[in-house]
């Protein structure tokens, strides 16, 4: 069998496989979060947000703002406490120059806003 024939069989099988995967995964919410930061962000964004009463008086914050801040920020694992069993605490850097941050407790059903600095 010549190289061109092998290449033709390979492309034919590859295209059939891609079409098959397109049909299988078209209706599902699939994502490829390989890095630890992307997996944590994905986990945080899927949970209900709970605000502590003493923190919400400082600044007007709602769910959409918190979710956009989680997406925009970078998780700082060196400042985070990921060794806890109940609610792991994640420190999200929003702006490294001005030291804006968001500190979140990731519990089993909800996330709690522990501390934040936006201004």
C-alpha positions as semicolon CSV with decimal commas, in nm:
position;residue;x (nm);y (nm);z (nm)
1;X;0,000;0,000;0,000
2;X;0,142;0,335;-0,101
3;X;0,185;0,630;0,132
4;X;-0,086;0,832;-0,041
5;X;-0,339;0,552;0,009
6;X;-0,248;0,527;0,377
7;X;-0,284;0,901;0,414
8;X;-0,628;0,886;0,248
9;X;-0,747;0,611;0,485
10;X;-0,610;0,804;0,781
11;X;-0,790;1,126;0,681
12;X;-1,113;0,936;0,615
13;X;-1,111;0,772;0,957
14;X;-1,006;1,091;1,130
15;X;-1,288;1,292;0,971
16;X;-1,547;1,026;1,059
17;X;-1,420;1,032;1,420
18;X;-1,440;1,412;1,441
19;X;-1,796;1,409;1,306
20;X;-1,891;1,138;1,556
21;X;-1,746;1,338;1,846
22;X;-1,928;1,648;1,724
23;X;-2,262;1,466;1,745
24;X;-2,187;1,308;2,083
25;X;-2,072;1,626;2,258
26;X;-2,298;1,878;2,083
27;X;-2,572;1,889;2,349
28;X;-2,357;1,847;2,657
29;X;-2,181;2,105;2,869
30;X;-1,827;1,983;2,823
31;X;-1,514;2,176;2,902
32;X;-1,143;2,109;2,900
33;X;-1,010;2,251;3,222
34;X;-0,665;2,101;3,252
35;X;-0,494;2,349;3,481
36;X;-0,564;2,368;3,854
37;X;-0,665;2,734;3,833
38;X;-0,922;2,665;3,559
39;X;-1,069;2,371;3,752
40;X;-1,109;2,578;4,069
41;X;-1,268;2,867;3,878
42;X;-1,510;2,629;3,708
43;X;-1,602;2,477;4,045
44;X;-1,655;2,821;4,202
45;X;-1,872;2,947;3,918
46;X;-2,114;2,654;3,945
47;X;-2,209;2,718;4,310
48;X;-2,447;2,954;4,486
49;X;-2,289;3,267;4,634
50;X;-2,348;3,354;5,001
51;X;-2,258;3,699;5,132
52;X;-2,150;3,757;5,488
53;X;-2,349;4,048;5,639
54;X;-2,051;4,249;5,759
55;X;-1,885;4,249;5,414
56;X;-2,177;4,354;5,194
57;X;-2,222;4,686;5,374
58;X;-1,892;4,820;5,241
59;X;-1,963;4,798;4,871
60;X;-2,249;4,704;4,639
61;X;-2,178;4,355;4,508
62;X;-2,410;4,111;4,333
63;X;-2,373;3,763;4,185
64;X;-2,286;3,874;3,832
65;X;-2,009;4,104;3,957
66;X;-1,859;3,829;4,175
67;X;-1,872;3,578;3,889
68;X;-1,701;3,819;3,650
69;X;-1,434;3,893;3,913
70;X;-1,370;3,519;3,956
71;X;-1,334;3,482;3,578
72;X;-1,102;3,781;3,547
73;X;-0,882;3,707;3,848
74;X;-0,589;3,474;3,900
75;X;-0,598;3,225;4,185
76;X;-0,301;3,264;4,415
77;X;-0,242;2,917;4,557
78;X;0,042;3,032;4,783
79;X;-0,198;3,256;4,980
80;X;-0,488;3,008;4,963
81;X;-0,566;2,748;5,228
82;X;-0,645;2,433;5,030
83;X;-0,567;2,185;5,307
84;X;-0,898;2,230;5,491
85;X;-1,157;1,954;5,487
86;X;-1,478;2,156;5,513
87;X;-1,443;2,484;5,323
88;X;-1,124;2,552;5,135
89;X;-1,025;2,918;5,115
90;X;-0,904;3,059;4,782
91;X;-0,733;3,393;4,736
92;X;-0,804;3,549;4,395
93;X;-0,577;3,832;4,278
94;X;-0,775;4,079;4,068
95;X;-0,503;4,337;4,004
96;X;-0,145;4,279;4,110
97;X;-0,040;4,645;4,084
98;X;-0,310;4,790;4,309
99;X;-0,342;4,481;4,532
100;X;-0,712;4,418;4,460
101;X;-0,824;4,075;4,574
102;X;-1,118;3,849;4,652
103;X;-1,106;3,581;4,921
104;X;-1,362;3,302;4,889
105;X;-1,447;2,995;5,097
106;X;-1,538;2,705;4,870
107;X;-1,785;2,485;5,060
108;X;-1,968;2,179;4,929
109;X;-2,286;2,356;4,816
110;X;-2,200;2,728;4,827
111;X;-1,917;2,976;4,812
112;X;-1,882;3,243;5,080
113;X;-1,725;3,582;5,025
114;X;-1,482;3,619;5,314
115;X;-1,297;3,935;5,222
116;X;-1,245;4,160;4,922
117;X;-1,073;4,481;4,827
118;X;-1,205;4,651;4,516
119;X;-1,133;5,023;4,574
